[in-house]
Amino acid sequence: MTGKDISQIEIRSAGSDEFYFVFRLPCDGMFVSIFFENMPEVVAAVENIKRNSTEETCYIRNTMSAKQLYFIFTAKDKEPIGQSTRYKYTSSMDAGLQYMKKHLSIAEVVDLTT
């Protein structure tokens, strides 16, 4: 992404009764939320993540296996909201996490369900 790109949180449908959101990260990375049962739940989760995106305690760094790094964003009550794609390098994962911290709060929300 370049400096002129507008960060977007895309709300998507996963069928007739489930919703989720996606936030694109640099270098083809992506943050994908868990599935929600209805639109009000996904909207509340988007508001939560935008409001708390700069809180370091909401991010959990994980390792699946060698070269399979990712991070999870949790609500203040430690319930997971979603996770990043897998990274090969810690520096790449940290760059994606820092991008979220900087851009989520000002990201445009786009409803792709209609």
PECOR-V108512 format. One record per residue. N is the residue number from 1. PSI is psi in whole degrees, 0 to 359 (none if undefined). Layout:
# PECOR-V108512
N_PSI + N_PSI
This chain:
# PECOR-V108512
1_144 + 2_171 + 3_336 + 4_354 + 5_144 + 6_125 + 7_137 + 8_143 + 9_117 + 10_119 + 11_128 + 12_161 + 13_140 + 14_40 + 15_188 + 16_341 + 17_18 + 18_145 + 19_155 + 20_173 + 21_158 + 22_139 + 23_119 + 24_138 + 25_165 + 26_160 + 27_43 + 28_19 + 29_166 + 30_145 + 31_126 + 32_131 + 33_169 + 34_172 + 35_143 + 36_150 + 37_339 + 38_168 + 39_318 + 40_325 + 41_316 + 42_323 + 43_318 + 44_320 + 45_320 + 46_315 + 47_320 + 48_311 + 49_324 + 50_317 + 51_324 + 52_13 + 53_336 + 54_356 + 55_110 + 56_326 + 57_348 + 58_351 + 59_133 + 60_121 + 61_135 + 62_158 + 63_123 + 64_312 + 65_182 + 66_130 + 67_22 + 68_74 + 69_147 + 70_168 + 71_155 + 72_143 + 73_130 + 74_153 + 75_172 + 76_332 + 77_10 + 78_11 + 79_129 + 80_139 + 81_329 + 82_183 + 83_161 + 84_169 + 85_173 + 86_144 + 87_152 + 88_332 + 89_143 + 90_320 + 91_323 + 92_317 + 93_315 + 94_324 + 95_319 + 96_318 + 97_315 + 98_325 + 99_316 + 100_314 + 101_321 + 102_325 + 103_340 + 104_317 + 105_335 + 106_4 + 107_143 + 108_137 + 109_125 + 110_123 + 111_109 + 112_13 + 113_348 + 114_none
